[in-house]
Each structure stands twice: as structure tokens, then as C-alpha cells.
Amino acid sequence: MGSASVLEVQGLTKRFGDRVAVDGVSFRLGPGELVGLLGPNGAGKTTTLSMIAGLVRPTAGRIVVFGRPLDEGRSVLRRVGLMPEVASFYPYLNARQNLRVMAHVYGADPRQIDPLLEQVGLAEHADRPFRTYSQGMRQMLSLANALLGDPDLLLLDEPTNGLDPFGQQRVHQLLRDLAARGKTVVLSSHLLRDVQELCQRVIIIHRGKLLEDSPIERLLRPGELRVVVRTVADDRALVLLSGPARPPWISAVDRHDDHLVVHLPSERVPELSAFLVQHELYLRELRPVEGDLVSTFVELTSRGPAGTEE
């Protein structure tokens, strides 16, 4: 394992009785990565995060954090911050008091508290009891708690749940800033557009198994590309691209109101352009259709592990 590894998970497995919640999951994270952890409800995402954070003991497998196996000592967990899906604080204490309690537990510097409250937008509400907080404010306090001690690895479970658009943007910018500082962030979220906007890499877990671990660009633009084509004569182009003269590398052509969508391997796009020009179908527009993480996620999880249909 290289010295640059922040987290390495090897064959991670967790059973609860006869149920396998996580089944042989392996991946590795480096510094400054902002990674989306995705999966349907019950896929094993929260259990995986809980094992990495030291809250749940694995049935099998190995977790190495900053070069140190977790089962050989837990002091390294001081460099890990966890934001659970459901915030849990003392209801009659205010935000500042709750964070002071947590700072004492973590051994963190309490002088961080006020800057963190400012950072998450709670400075004006720091003296209100936690029980009076809205869902979004509770989420922000939970994020501030995860940031106590300035951890180098952040595990965030649904961090934008219940936030209004301004709160979501605040969290997005904060996570980008953390990654730019070299912090490693794992973002588990059902809001796939958040993941698409923020993350460079996506890990998908389905039925406890690792289904996908890819740069997000590859998921959004897999081997077959959809290309918008507008020519001087789209009707004639449709006949040409759908008829017997169609090149074998074109898998499908869809007709839309003012353009065509051609399905083909990404490396064949220059050949498509040349083919149309050869037939005097000069291009007005040729551009790839932007990928969508939601549709890719649905397609992958409907196939299931190892490409099996659900």
C-alpha cells in the first residue's frame, strides 16, 4: 500500500445473523478525493461508513486508515470525522454547549467551536437549545460536529438532507474547500444531482456488494455515446443513417423535432462527421448528449451485481 493512501478497505463484510449487509467490499481512497458513495436503500452504505468510523465491528475484512489497520489501534480515528444520517445531541443544550461536550469527548480544541458555527451558518443561533432547531439547522450542527478536530477523512451520510437551496450551496462550497485543502470526503447521498455536481468519483454498492467504482466522467459518458446531430437536411440524414448504407458502428438513430440523436462508440465521432460530409450532409451541430447520473444509477442497479437482471 502506498504512503498516499488515506483509506483502504479490503474484503469488508458484515453479517447480522443470517443477513449479509456488506459483502466483500474493497476500495481505496487518496488525499483530496471527493467520492460519492451510492446505493439503493438497504444497500449497505451506512453500515460501511459505520465500520470505517469504528462504530460497527466487521465480520470479515480489513480497514486501514492512514496506513494503520483499525483493528490494531483506534487512536487514528481522531483523524476521521463522521456525520451520521440522524443528528443526535442533548436537546436542552444549545449548539455551542453541545459542541463543547463533543470537543471534550474527542480531545479537540474548543476554540474551534465558534469558527465552525460561523462556517456552517449557525453563529446567530448558537445560543438556542437544540430542541428548537429545524431539520436543516440540526444537519448543520451535525456537520460542524464532524469537523471538530479538523479531521483529514470525512464520512458524511446524507449531509444535505432537509436543507434549503442556500444551505445546500453552503455545504457544497464547504466540501469543495475541504477537498482543495487535501481532505478526503466520502459523501453518501440519495440526492444524485449533489453527487454529480460535487464528486470526481463514484462508488456504488448494491445488495452489499461493490457494483461500480469509477471516475464520474466514465459513468456519465460510457463507451457508447449519444450525439446530437443537426444537418442541412435532417430527413435525408435520417434515411442515410438508418438505411442499408448505415455504418456498422452506429447502433441506433432517434428522430427528434429539430435534430437527430445518433448512438455510437465515442471514438467514432470523427468518422460520423466525415461520413455525413461525404454525402453532402453538412453539419449545423454535432455535440455529445450530457450524461445523467440518475439514469446511469438506475440502469446499473437494475442490472444488479455481476450484470444480473433484478
C-alpha positions as semicolon CSV with decimal commas, in nm:
position;residue;x (nm);y (nm);z (nm)
1;M;0,000;0,000;0,000
2;G;0,138;0,340;-0,098
3;S;0,206;0,613;0,154
4;A;-0,050;0,841;-0,014
5;S;-0,341;0,615;0,080
6;V;-0,589;0,771;0,322
7;L;-0,823;0,474;0,344
8;E;-0,801;0,117;0,220
9;V;-1,091;-0,124;0,261
10;Q;-1,021;-0,489;0,180
11;G;-1,292;-0,755;0,159
12;L;-1,513;-0,572;0,408
13;T;-1,803;-0,790;0,521
14;K;-2,074;-0,751;0,785
15;R;-2,339;-1,007;0,876
16;F;-2,632;-0,951;1,109
17;G;-2,747;-1,303;1,184
18;D;-2,832;-1,464;0,851
19;R;-2,842;-1,131;0,667
20;V;-2,531;-1,013;0,484
21;A;-2,536;-0,631;0,496
22;V;-2,194;-0,578;0,336
23;D;-2,032;-0,849;0,126
24;G;-1,662;-0,835;0,039
25;V;-1,636;-0,463;-0,044
26;S;-1,291;-0,328;-0,136
27;F;-1,177;0,021;-0,237
28;R;-0,901;0,271;-0,172
29;L;-0,907;0,650;-0,130
30;G;-0,631;0,907;-0,161
31;P;-0,593;1,260;-0,022
32;G;-0,815;1,534;-0,162
33;E;-1,069;1,295;-0,316
34;L;-1,438;1,384;-0,301
35;V;-1,613;1,049;-0,353
36;G;-1,983;0,969;-0,381
37;L;-2,099;0,650;-0,208
38;L;-2,427;0,544;-0,368
39;G;-2,672;0,259;-0,348
40;P;-3,044;0,186;-0,309
41;N;-3,198;0,187;0,038
42;G;-3,061;-0,106;0,236
43;A;-2,760;-0,150;0,005
44;G;-2,507;-0,132;0,291
45;K;-2,383;0,228;0,263
46;T;-2,447;0,332;0,623
47;T;-2,308;0,004;0,758
48;T;-1,992;0,055;0,550
49;L;-1,945;0,408;0,685
50;S;-2,011;0,288;1,041
51;M;-1,742;0,019;1,010
52;I;-1,488;0,268;0,874
53;A;-1,572;0,505;1,163
54;G;-1,516;0,226;1,416
55;L;-1,879;0,214;1,534
56;V;-1,953;-0,133;1,396
57;R;-1,710;-0,426;1,402
58;P;-1,669;-0,603;1,066
59;T;-1,744;-0,973;1,042
60;A;-1,451;-1,006;0,800
61;G;-1,215;-0,788;0,604
62;R;-0,965;-0,517;0,682
63;I;-0,980;-0,139;0,723
64;V;-0,657;0,059;0,701
65;V;-0,675;0,430;0,786
66;F;-0,369;0,648;0,716
67;G;-0,155;0,335;0,694
68;R;-0,274;0,190;1,024
69;P;-0,505;-0,114;1,049
70;L;-0,811;-0,019;1,251
71;D;-0,807;-0,345;1,446
72;E;-0,457;-0,264;1,576
73;G;-0,550;0,065;1,741
74;R;-0,828;0,322;1,734
75;S;-0,627;0,638;1,801
76;V;-0,616;0,702;1,425
77;L;-0,992;0,765;1,440
78;R;-0,910;1,111;1,576
79;R;-0,833;1,196;1,214
80;V;-1,178;1,075;1,100
81;G;-1,496;1,284;1,119
82;L;-1,839;1,120;1,091
83;M;-2,169;1,291;1,016
84;P;-2,443;1,028;1,071
85;E;-2,772;1,041;0,885
86;V;-2,964;1,132;1,202
87;A;-2,819;1,403;1,428
88;S;-2,818;1,321;1,798
89;F;-2,743;1,595;2,052
90;Y;-2,853;1,695;2,401
91;P;-3,192;1,861;2,340
92;Y;-3,177;2,122;2,620
93;L;-2,820;2,233;2,547
94;N;-2,753;2,495;2,285
95;A;-2,528;2,444;1,982
96;R;-2,218;2,584;2,146
97;Q;-2,268;2,375;2,461
98;N;-2,326;2,058;2,261
99;L;-2,007;2,112;2,064
100;R;-1,812;2,178;2,386
101;V;-1,926;1,839;2,517
102;M;-1,821;1,673;2,192
103;A;-1,487;1,856;2,184
104;H;-1,414;1,721;2,532
105;V;-1,502;1,367;2,420
106;Y;-1,285;1,393;2,105
107;G;-1,000;1,580;2,270
108;A;-1,050;1,864;2,022
109;D;-0,961;2,228;2,081
110;P;-1,279;2,411;2,197
111;R;-1,150;2,730;2,035
112;Q;-1,257;2,575;1,703
113;I;-1,625;2,588;1,801
114;D;-1,716;2,948;1,721
115;P;-1,537;2,950;1,381
116;L;-1,712;2,623;1,293
117;L;-2,053;2,762;1,389
118;E;-1,980;3,061;1,168
119;Q;-1,869;2,832;0,886
120;V;-2,195;2,633;0,887
121;G;-2,419;2,938;0,928
122;L;-2,525;2,881;1,290
123;A;-2,341;3,165;1,463
124;E;-2,661;3,367;1,510
125;H;-2,841;3,062;1,654
126;A;-2,560;2,925;1,870
127;D;-2,737;3,004;2,199
128;R;-3,070;2,841;2,109
129;P;-3,148;2,496;2,256
130;F;-3,101;2,213;2,010
131;R;-3,463;2,102;2,055
132;T;-3,580;2,427;1,888
133;Y;-3,372;2,368;1,575
134;S;-3,522;2,292;1,235
135;Q;-3,414;1,983;1,044
136;G;-3,175;2,189;0,834
137;M;-3,017;2,353;1,140
138;R;-2,972;2,013;1,303
139;Q;-2,792;1,896;0,990
140;M;-2,560;2,195;1,001
141;L;-2,477;2,134;1,367
142;S;-2,405;1,769;1,286
143;L;-2,168;1,881;1,010
144;A;-1,991;2,120;1,249
145;N;-1,955;1,830;1,493
146;A;-1,797;1,614;1,221
147;L;-1,545;1,892;1,154
148;L;-1,430;1,919;1,517
149;G;-1,062;1,837;1,543
150;D;-1,001;1,925;1,177
151;P;-1,018;1,561;1,054
152;D;-0,842;1,451;0,737
153;L;-1,108;1,195;0,641
154;L;-1,477;1,294;0,647
155;L;-1,760;1,040;0,626
156;L;-2,087;1,220;0,553
157;D;-2,420;1,035;0,549
158;E;-2,691;1,241;0,373
159;P;-2,536;1,579;0,468
160;T;-2,782;1,793;0,267
161;N;-3,095;1,615;0,388
162;G;-3,355;1,875;0,493
163;L;-3,152;2,175;0,377
164;D;-3,297;2,459;0,172
165;P;-3,114;2,559;-0,151
166;F;-2,900;2,815;0,034
167;G;-2,796;2,554;0,289
168;Q;-2,719;2,304;0,014
169;Q;-2,496;2,556;-0,164
170;R;-2,317;2,636;0,163
171;V;-2,245;2,265;0,218
172;H;-2,135;2,218;-0,144
173;Q;-1,886;2,504;-0,121
174;L;-1,758;2,383;0,216
175;L;-1,694;2,033;0,079
176;R;-1,514;2,173;-0,225
177;D;-1,295;2,386;0,004
178;L;-1,215;2,085;0,223
179;A;-1,114;1,873;-0,076
180;A;-0,900;2,161;-0,208
181;R;-0,717;2,157;0,128
182;G;-0,635;1,788;0,079
183;K;-0,913;1,647;0,296
184;T;-1,074;1,324;0,176
185;V;-1,454;1,334;0,173
186;V;-1,691;1,039;0,133
187;L;-2,041;1,163;0,053
188;S;-2,328;0,917;0,088
189;S;-2,644;1,069;-0,055
190;H;-2,970;0,979;-0,225
191;L;-2,956;1,321;-0,396
192;L;-2,769;1,207;-0,704
193;R;-2,752;1,555;-0,853
194;D;-2,547;1,662;-0,549
195;V;-2,306;1,378;-0,617
196;Q;-2,291;1,459;-0,987
197;E;-2,213;1,824;-0,911
198;L;-1,954;1,760;-0,640
199;C;-1,776;1,430;-0,682
200;Q;-1,496;1,320;-0,913
201;R;-1,551;0,952;-0,837
202;V;-1,849;0,731;-0,757
203;I;-1,865;0,403;-0,564
204;I;-2,194;0,214;-0,597
205;I;-2,294;-0,061;-0,353
206;H;-2,590;-0,286;-0,428
207;R;-2,715;-0,571;-0,209
208;G;-2,399;-0,531;-0,003
209;K;-2,163;-0,584;-0,298
210;L;-1,942;-0,337;-0,480
211;L;-2,119;-0,275;-0,810
212;E;-1,913;0,012;-0,954
213;D;-1,606;0,219;-0,868
214;S;-1,535;0,468;-1,146
215;P;-1,449;0,828;-1,225
216;I;-1,779;1,007;-1,267
217;E;-1,691;1,109;-1,623
218;R;-1,684;0,743;-1,723
219;L;-2,026;0,683;-1,574
220;L;-2,172;0,987;-1,743
221;R;-2,011;0,907;-2,077
222;P;-1,971;0,530;-2,106
223;G;-1,832;0,354;-2,415
224;E;-2,142;0,423;-2,625
225;L;-2,212;0,791;-2,676
226;R;-2,530;0,972;-2,775
227;V;-2,458;1,256;-3,016
228;V;-2,692;1,535;-3,120
229;V;-2,673;1,583;-3,498
230;R;-2,827;1,871;-3,696
231;T;-2,755;1,889;-4,068
232;V;-2,875;2,092;-4,366
233;A;-3,125;1,809;-4,438
234;D;-3,214;1,602;-4,130
235;D;-3,476;1,392;-4,310
236;R;-3,221;1,277;-4,565
237;A;-2,964;1,221;-4,289
238;L;-3,215;1,000;-4,104
239;V;-3,270;0,786;-4,414
240;L;-2,895;0,755;-4,471
241;L;-2,807;0,672;-4,107
242;S;-3,097;0,427;-4,067
243;G;-3,080;0,254;-4,406
244;P;-2,857;-0,010;-4,563
245;A;-2,569;0,237;-4,608
246;R;-2,550;0,297;-4,233
247;P;-2,201;0,230;-4,092
248;P;-2,195;-0,081;-3,869
249;W;-2,070;0,116;-3,569
250;I;-2,396;0,315;-3,544
251;S;-2,625;0,122;-3,311
252;A;-2,935;0,345;-3,329
253;V;-3,072;0,676;-3,459
254;D;-3,354;0,866;-3,289
255;R;-3,559;1,139;-3,461
256;H;-3,646;1,449;-3,259
257;D;-3,826;1,769;-3,360
258;D;-3,525;1,960;-3,488
259;H;-3,235;1,714;-3,464
260;L;-3,123;1,352;-3,465
261;V;-2,960;1,159;-3,181
262;V;-2,707;0,904;-3,300
263;H;-2,580;0,620;-3,076
264;L;-2,220;0,521;-3,146
265;P;-1,884;0,450;-2,979
266;S;-1,720;0,770;-2,860
267;E;-1,409;0,715;-3,071
268;R;-1,622;0,705;-3,391
269;V;-1,750;1,064;-3,371
270;P;-1,492;1,200;-3,622
271;E;-1,589;0,922;-3,866
272;L;-1,956;1,016;-3,832
273;S;-1,876;1,374;-3,926
274;A;-1,671;1,264;-4,227
275;F;-1,942;1,016;-4,336
276;L;-2,210;1,286;-4,339
277;V;-1,992;1,533;-4,528
278;Q;-1,913;1,266;-4,790
279;H;-2,286;1,250;-4,859
280;E;-2,313;1,631;-4,874
281;L;-2,493;1,648;-4,542
282;Y;-2,313;1,943;-4,391
283;L;-2,330;1,982;-4,017
284;R;-2,504;2,261;-3,831
285;E;-2,444;2,097;-3,493
286;L;-2,258;1,794;-3,359
287;R;-2,228;1,756;-2,983
288;P;-2,244;1,477;-2,724
289;V;-2,552;1,449;-2,503
290;E;-2,458;1,522;-2,145
291;G;-2,478;1,216;-1,925
292;D;-2,709;1,193;-1,626
293;L;-2,608;1,015;-1,307
294;V;-2,969;0,935;-1,215
295;S;-3,034;0,733;-1,532
296;T;-2,692;0,565;-1,510
297;F;-2,753;0,471;-1,146
298;V;-3,097;0,326;-1,223
299;E;-2,956;0,126;-1,514
300;L;-2,666;-0,018;-1,311
301;T;-2,870;-0,110;-1,005
302;S;-3,149;-0,263;-1,214
303;R;-2,890;-0,500;-1,362
304;G;-2,763;-0,588;-1,016
305;P;-2,424;-0,729;-0,916
306;A;-2,225;-0,907;-1,187
307;G;-2,466;-0,777;-1,451
308;T;-2,760;-0,993;-1,341
309;E;-3,107;-0,856;-1,405
310;E;-3,315;-0,772;-1,099
